[in-house]
Each structure stands twice: as structure tokens, then as C-alpha cells.
């Protein structure tokens, strides 16, 4: 992307920062079920677009913190043994109780990992702003010279 930027251009990046695991998991296991509905919509789309026969009540949303990868992982966990057909893909899938489908990864950053990512991408951070709790950051960068 930086090859499209001119000498005077800047790149503003918003990032979610690493925080306590309980805070992260609670954000993705929200009490209103918004994230769960979003995650389960993947199965609904497979049913509608590929003729799959996923029973949405046969899966539950779960979020897990993967500390070694610094990311929240979203999964759909099978609540029972089940067989699913996806005719358009010529697939038959068997799920055991507790088996998951990994649907999304949401990475979290520290100052060090963010700085390394920007540097490796050819950027030089100029200024970073954080919220009072230091949960989120906006970083202004320019092409490294």
C-alpha cells in the first residue's frame, strides 16, 4: 500500500490493543448476542448460497483468547454429533460434539508488535494517541526514509 503514498502523505491506523483476557472475551461474548448472531450468520449464508443444510441450533458461538498469537478467535462449536451436506461444494461434513469451525481472528497489538508491523511494512510511526484506558490506539505514520 505504501507505494501509492506520496512523500507528504500519511497513514492513520486504528488498532485494538492487548488487554486482560476477561475483557477481551467479554467483548466478543457480548450479553446481547450481537457477535453470536453475526458469527452464526456464516452458516445461514452457506445454507442460502450453497444449499447447505446447517442446523443453526446445532452450533453455538464461542470466543477464545489465543495468547501465543495475540488474537481473539471466533468459533462455532457443534453442540452435538451431526452431519452437514453442502451440495454446491460436493461436501459432506461430520462434526463431533465440541468440534469447532474457526470463523475469524481479531488480532490485538502491543506498542512493540504494532511498531514492528509498521516498520516491516515500510512505515515510520510519528505519533500515537490512546484512549484513557489504553485499550485502543490511533497511529500516524509516514513512509520510512
Buried (B, 14 or more C-beta within 10 A) or exposed (E): EBEEBEEEEEBEBEBBBBBEEEEBBEBBBBEEEEBBEBBBEBBEEBBEEBEBEBEBEBBBBBBBBEEEEBBBBBBBBBBEEBEBBBEEEEEEBEBEEEBBBEBBEEBBBEBEBBBEBBEEBBBEBEEBEBEEEEBBBEBBBBBEE
